[in-house]
Amino acid sequence: SGTLIVAALIGISINMSTLYHTYEYSKETIRGKSELKQENATVQTGSGLERDYITQWSYGIGETFSLFIPNVKGGASVPLSYNEKAMKKATPMYKGLYGQLSQYFGSQPGTSGPVYVGAFVWLLFVESIAC
């Protein structure tokens, strides 16, 4: 346990500059404590931002699979009409509708595309269990 304490102290001391500046910056950002108070409210809801606002850009449960399966929740938040392969197969009558549909249908407000790490991660996972 002494080795872990020494390792933790070394890790903290190496990163002290970054940690300190992050701490100082957090006082001035939107994520820090709010300086606005509810004067006539009987109950203060808390400090900081609302949970929905903080987590709106987090992956949903289904989007976690996009790490291993490409485009499981669609691609980027661009109209489906940008996808040439889909438009070649589209019924001409519905092509106008496809310009309004997004390729992405996950829980985030929008995305530039999913994070895909591939089957190599599964290989590492299986290898780690086997050893």
HELIX and SHEET records of a PDB file:
HELIX    1   1 GLY A    2  ILE A   14  1                                  13    
HELIX    2   2 MET A   16  SER A   26  1                                  11    
HELIX    3   3 ARG A   51  THR A   55  1                                   5    
HELIX    4   4 GLY A   62  LEU A   67  5                                   6    
HELIX    5   5 LEU A   80  TYR A   82  5                                   3    
HELIX    6   6 GLU A   84  LYS A   89  1                                   6    
HELIX    7   7 PRO A   92  TYR A   94  5                                   3    
HELIX    8   8 LYS A   95  TYR A   98  1                                   4    
HELIX    9   9 ALA A  119  ALA A  130  1                                  12    
END                                                                             
